Amino acid sequence: QLHFRESGGGLVQPGGSLRLSCAASRMITSTFNSVDMGWYRQAPENQRELVATITSGRSTSYADSVKGRFTISRDSARKSVYLQMNSLKPEDTAVYYCNTVPSSAIWGQGTQVTVSS
């Protein structure tokens, strides 16, 4: 069973940066290395959306709203995925989750990111 543990969120001023981490603790390494991974976010009263994807071959893609500001990466040895977020905006405020792409049915608790002055 997959399990994702997200961390690194917090309160930051507009223009600031955060780095999110996600550990896929129950995924065996060979499985982790073979799947595409992504960061999703869900703002209040909005649907969950995919904002960044990294393939098993380490190709990346981003939603237009975060392109040029967010960078996704992965570490096979740590079975972890990261999201570097720069130039944060109030509209980036959301709970951020990691999961496979397409997503599995099992979601972690997420990590809250709040961008506010």
Backbone hydrogen bonds in HBPLUS format (Angstrom, degrees):
<---DONOR---> <-ACCEPTOR-->    atom                        ^
c    i                          cat <-CA-CA->   ^        H-A-AA   ^      H-
h    n   atom  resd res      DA  || num        DHA   H-A  angle D-A-AA Bond
n    s   type  num  typ     dist DA aas  dist angle  dist       angle   num
A0005-ARG N   A0023-ALA O   3.02 MM  18  5.20 152.5  2.10 139.5 148.2     1
A0023-ALA N   A0005-ARG O   3.01 MM  18  5.20 160.0  2.05 136.3 139.9     2
A0007-SER N   A0021-SER O   2.89 MM  14  5.28 145.3  2.01 151.9 154.5     3
A0021-SER N   A0007-SER O   2.91 MM  14  5.28 165.4  1.93 144.6 148.0     4
A0010-GLY N   A0112-GLN O   2.91 MM 102  6.14 113.0  2.38 138.5 156.9     5
A0114-THR N   A0010-GLY O   2.91 MM 104  6.11 171.1  1.92 156.1 155.2     6
A0012-VAL N   A0114-THR O   2.88 MM 102  6.30 158.7  1.93 165.5 172.2     7
A0116-SER N   A0012-VAL O   2.95 MM 104  6.30 146.6  2.06 149.3 158.3     8
A0016-GLY N   A0013-GLN O   2.94 MM   3  5.51 152.8  2.02 144.3 146.2     9
A0015-GLY N   A0088-LEU O   2.72 MM  73  4.85 165.3  1.74 141.8 147.1    10
A0088-LEU N   A0016-GLY O   3.08 MM  72  5.47 174.4  2.08 152.2 152.8    11
A0018-LEU N   A0085-MET O   2.95 MM  67  5.25 149.9  2.04 143.5 152.9    12
A0085-MET N   A0018-LEU O   2.79 MM  67  5.25 170.0  1.79 179.4 176.4    13
A0020-LEU N   A0083-LEU O   2.87 MM  63  4.97 164.9  1.89 142.8 142.3    14
A0083-LEU N   A0020-LEU O   2.94 MM  63  4.97 152.2  2.02 134.4 137.5    15
A0022-CYS N   A0081-VAL O   2.79 MM  59  5.09 128.1  2.06 155.5 166.4    16
A0081-VAL N   A0022-CYS O   2.88 MM  59  5.09 151.2  1.96 141.3 150.9    17
A0024-ALA N   A0079-LYS O   2.90 MM  55  5.61 175.4  1.90 178.4 179.5    18
A0027-MET N   A0024-ALA O   3.27 MM   3  5.63 160.1  2.31 111.4 117.4    19
A0031-THR N   A0028-ILE O   3.03 MM   3  5.43 121.7  2.39 107.8 122.2    20
A0032-PHE N   A0028-ILE O   2.96 MM   4  6.26 166.4  1.98 159.3 163.6    21
A0033-ASN N   A0029-THR O   2.93 MM   4  6.13 160.4  1.97 154.0 158.8    22
A0034-SER N   A0031-THR O   2.96 MM   3  5.16 145.2  2.08 105.4 116.3    23
A0101-VAL N   A0036-ASP O   2.93 MM  65  5.33 143.0  2.07 132.7 130.5    24
A0037-MET N   A0054-ILE O   2.89 MM  17  5.42 164.9  1.92 161.3 159.1    25
A0054-ILE N   A0037-MET O   2.80 MM  17  5.42 162.1  1.83 163.9 166.9    26
A0038-GLY N   A0099-ASN O   2.83 MM  61  5.61 155.4  1.89 173.4 177.0    27
A0099-ASN N   A0038-GLY O   3.09 MM  61  5.61 149.1  2.19 150.3 156.0    28
A0039-TRP N   A0052-ALA O   2.89 MM  13  5.26 152.2  1.97 144.0 152.3    29
A0051-VAL N   A0039-TRP O   2.85 MM  12  5.84 165.4  1.88 155.0 160.0    30
A0052-ALA N   A0039-TRP O   3.34 MM  13  5.26 152.1  2.42 144.5 143.9    31
A0040-TYR N   A0097-TYR O   2.69 MM  57  5.07 167.8  1.70 153.5 157.9    32
A0097-TYR N   A0040-TYR O   2.82 MM  57  5.07 162.0  1.85 136.9 142.9    33
A0041-ARG N   A0049-GLU O   2.83 MM   8  5.48 149.2  1.93 150.3 160.6    34
A0049-GLU N   A0041-ARG O   2.84 MM   8  5.48 162.1  1.87 154.6 158.6    35
A0042-GLN N   A0095-VAL O   2.89 MM  53  5.32 147.8  2.00 143.5 154.1    36
A0095-VAL N   A0042-GLN O   3.05 MM  53  5.32 169.9  2.06 133.5 133.7    37
A0046-ASN N   A0043-ALA O   2.95 MM   3  5.30 153.6  2.02 140.5 137.4    38
A0063-ALA N   A0051-VAL O   2.98 MM  12  4.86 158.7  2.02 129.8 129.3    39
A0053-THR N   A0061-SER O   2.91 MM   8  5.27 158.1  1.95 153.2 155.7    40
A0061-SER N   A0053-THR O   3.03 MM   8  5.27 144.2  2.16 142.4 146.5    41
A0055-THR N   A0059-SER O   2.83 MM   4  5.24 159.6  1.87 150.4 157.0    42
A0058-ARG N   A0055-THR O   2.88 MM   3  4.87 160.4  1.92 107.4 111.1    43
A0066-VAL N   A0063-ALA O   3.04 MM   3  5.69 158.1  2.09 118.9 125.0    44
A0067-LYS N   A0063-ALA O   3.09 MM   4  6.09 128.4  2.37 151.2 165.6    45
A0069-ARG N   A0066-VAL O   2.95 MM   3  5.48 160.4  1.99 139.3 142.4    46
A0070-PHE N   A0066-VAL O   3.12 MM   4  5.71 150.8  2.21 162.2 162.2    47
A0086-ASN N   A0069-ARG O   3.01 MM  17  5.15 157.7  2.06 136.3 143.1    48
A0071-THR N   A0084-GLN O   2.83 MM  13  5.03 146.4  1.94 141.6 151.4    49
A0084-GLN N   A0071-THR O   2.81 MM  13  5.03 164.1  1.84 156.4 154.2    50
A0073-SER N   A0082-TYR O   3.11 MM   9  5.20 154.0  2.18 134.7 137.6    51
A0082-TYR N   A0073-SER O   2.84 MM   9  5.20 165.7  1.86 144.0 146.5    52
A0075-ASP N   A0080-SER O   2.85 MM   5  5.25 160.1  1.89 150.7 152.9    53
A0079-LYS N   A0075-ASP O   2.89 MM   4  5.77 109.3  2.40 136.5 155.1    54
A0080-SER N   A0075-ASP O   3.07 MM   5  5.25 163.0  2.10 145.0 149.2    55
A0079-LYS N   A0076-SER O   3.10 MM   3  4.75 147.7  2.21  94.0 103.9    56
A0092-ASP N   A0089-LYS O   2.87 MM   3  5.40 164.3  1.90 120.0 125.0    57
A0093-THR N   A0090-PRO O   3.09 MM   3  5.66 165.3  2.11 117.3 121.1    58
A0094-ALA N   A0113-VAL O   2.99 MM  19  5.52 145.0  2.12 145.1 156.0    59
A0113-VAL N   A0094-ALA O   2.88 MM  19  5.52 167.0  1.90 162.8 167.2    60
A0096-TYR N   A0111-THR O   2.89 MM  15  5.28 175.0  1.89 143.9 143.6    61
A0111-THR N   A0096-TYR O   2.91 MM  15  5.28 145.5  2.03 138.0 149.0    62
